[in-house]
Amino acid sequence: MAQSKLMSLVEALASNAVAFIISILANFAVLPLFGFNVRFGQSVCITIIFTAISIIRTYLVRRVFTWWEGMTY
C-alpha cells in the first residue's frame, strides 16, 4: 500500500524532531573541533536551517519512492 502525502510529511517531521535535538548537542561537540565556538542560540539557528533542508529532502525522496513503487505494478 502506498504511503499518503500526509503520512510522508508526518514521517519526515517525526524523524527530524529527534534529529533536531541530537543536532543541537552535536553542534557543541563538533563545531569547536573546527575552531567554531557557538552559543546556544547560534546552535539552534544552525540546526533549524539544516532541519528544514532535511524535512524537504526526506519528504521528496519518500514521494519519489512512492511514485516509483506505483510505476512497477
Contacts in CASP RR format, 6 or more apart in sequence:
PFRMAT RR
TARGET T0000
AUTHOR 0000-0000-0000
METHOD contacts of the structure
MODEL  1
MAQSKLMSLVEALASNAVAFIISILANFAVLPLFGFNVRFGQSVCITIIF
TAISIIRTYLVRRVFTWWEGMTY
2 66 0 8 1.000
2 69 0 8 1.000
2 70 0 8 1.000
3 11 0 8 1.000
3 62 0 8 1.000
3 66 0 8 1.000
5 63 0 8 1.000
8 59 0 8 1.000
8 62 0 8 1.000
8 63 0 8 1.000
8 66 0 8 1.000
9 59 0 8 1.000
11 58 0 8 1.000
11 62 0 8 1.000
12 54 0 8 1.000
12 55 0 8 1.000
12 58 0 8 1.000
12 59 0 8 1.000
12 62 0 8 1.000
13 55 0 8 1.000
15 58 0 8 1.000
16 51 0 8 1.000
16 54 0 8 1.000
16 55 0 8 1.000
16 58 0 8 1.000
19 51 0 8 1.000
19 54 0 8 1.000
20 47 0 8 1.000
20 51 0 8 1.000
23 46 0 8 1.000
23 47 0 8 1.000
23 50 0 8 1.000
23 51 0 8 1.000
24 43 0 8 1.000
24 44 0 8 1.000
24 47 0 8 1.000
27 38 0 8 1.000
27 43 0 8 1.000
27 46 0 8 1.000
27 47 0 8 1.000
28 38 0 8 1.000
28 43 0 8 1.000
31 37 0 8 1.000
31 38 0 8 1.000
31 43 0 8 1.000
32 38 0 8 1.000
38 46 0 8 1.000
END
